[in-house]
Amino acid sequence: MKHLFFILLIITSTCGLATANQVEVVSEHWPPFIVHQKGLAHQSTHKVTGQVTRNVREILHLAELDYSLTIYPWARSFHLATNKPNVLIYSIFKNEQRAPKFHWFCPIYPSTPIKAYKLANNDADVHSLEALKSAVVGVMRGDNSYKYLLDKGFEEDTHLDVSANEEINLLKLITGKIDVVIQSEQALRYRLKQLNASHLTIVEGLTLHPIKQTEHCMALSQGTDEKIIDKIDKAFKQWLVAQNS
């Protein structure tokens, strides 16, 4: 009976260790930085690629942590990362509102300017926030630009047309249902190519965020096991030194 007790104790301890070292990594399809072949939600870990994903994998490899990686719409990933422990989210921009919600690791990739874009045949003025209020702007629910524009006095269904992902926004732009999208140039060019719409002429407008606030970061949820935080912190610092050497 004693032998059985000790066996159960060992099994329980081992399971607890495995759970403590398991990280739930969540992200969105944001090409070319974070890419799933089909750009769909709930896809298996090994099919998620892109340079930022490769950087995250390198850091987690150095941390010697087990992890799962799932692609969701951004709002779903952000909800998980703000409501569950042991969740790592990337790429996420750090700002004043988000800063207290996570344990941060920045940068995992250089700054990516986020700008307003329109089709050349659209009359919208994309060079100031006030001018944008006269247009219909496609945004992604819950993302940084969506919240930024709300803070600047933009309203849903008046100034903002909200979608679950940027592919939907771009289709709406092409079909004339909206006037403006808010994206990075790299992502915009990638998505246009995927939609066989590279021939369209795009006009660039204002930059929405300070450049420092568009560094790619990864962040751990509040309540995450201290051992996980410590391992990722050490691995991130080790990785950062290697990048700068």
C-alpha positions, 0 to 999 in steps of 0.5 A, spaced: 500 500 500 505 504 501 508 503 494 502 504 491 501 511 495 509 513 493 507 511 485 501 515 485 505 521 489 510 521 483 505 521 478 501 526 481 508 530 481 510 529 474 503 531 472 503 537 476 510 539 473 508 538 466 502 542 467 506 548 470 511 547 464 505 548 458 504 554 455 498 556 451 500 560 445 495 564 441 496 569 435 492 571 429 493 570 422 497 576 420 501 575 414 507 576 412 509 576 420 504 570 422 502 566 417 497 560 416 497 557 409 490 557 409 489 563 414 483 560 418 482 559 425 484 553 430 489 550 426 495 546 428 501 548 431 506 546 426 503 549 420 503 556 423 509 560 420 512 567 418 518 570 421 515 573 428 513 566 429 520 563 428 522 568 433 517 566 438 519 558 437 526 560 438 525 563 444 520 558 447 525 552 445 531 556 449 526 556 455 525 549 454 517 549 455 512 545 452 507 549 448 501 549 444 500 554 438 493 556 436 491 561 431 484 565 432 481 571 430 485 577 434 479 578 439 479 571 441 486 571 442 486 577 446 480 575 450 484 568 452 490 572 454 487 577 459 482 571 462 487 565 463 493 564 466 499 561 462 497 564 456 502 567 451 500 572 446 504 575 440 504 579 436 502 584 440 503 592 441 505 595 448 501 601 450 499 605 456 492 601 456 495 594 455 501 595 459 498 593 466 495 587 463 501 582 461 508 580 463 512 583 456 517 581 452 519 586 447 521 587 441 521 580 438 521 583 431 522 591 429 517 596 429 511 595 423 508 602 421 500 602 421 497 606 416 491 608 413 490 606 405 485 607 400 484 605 393 486 610 388 479 611 385 476 613 392 475 620 394 476 619 401 482 624 404 486 619 408 491 624 411 488 626 417 484 623 423 479 629 422 478 627 415 478 620 416 471 621 420 468 623 413 470 616 410 468 609 412 474 605 415 474 598 416 477 595 422 478 589 426 474 588 432 478 589 439 485 590 435 490 596 437 487 601 431 480 599 433 481 602 440 485 607 438 480 610 433 474 609 438 479 613 443 479 619 438 472 619 437 470 615 432 464 611 432 462 604 430 457 604 424 458 611 423 465 612 422 468 604 423 466 598 419 468 592 424 470 585 421 473 579 425 479 579 420 483 584 415 482 579 409 474 581 410 476 588 411 480 588 404 475 585 400 470 590 403 475 595 400 476 592 393 468 591 393 467 599 395 463 597 401 468 601 405 473 607 403 479 605 408 483 600 411 488 600 417 494 596 416 501 595 415 504 596 408 507 589 408 500 585 410 497 589 405 501 587 399 501 580 401 493 580 402 492 583 395 497 578 392 493 573 395 486 576 392 489 576 385 489 584 386 496 586 386 494 590 380 490 595 384 493 602 386 493 603 393 494 610 396 498 611 403 495 616 408 497 618 415 501 613 420 496 612 426 501 610 432 508 612 434 513 608 432 515 605 438 508 603 440 509 598 433 514 594 436 512 586 435 512 584 442 509 577 446 506 577 452 504 573 458 497 573 461 497 575 469 497 569 473 502 565 469 506 560 473 512 564 476 517 558 473 514 560 466 515 567 467 522 566 469 524 561 464 521 565 458 524 572 461 531 568 461 530 565 454 528 572 451 534 575 454 539 570 451 535 570 444 536 578 444 543 578 446 544 573 440 540 577 435 544 583 437 551 580 436 
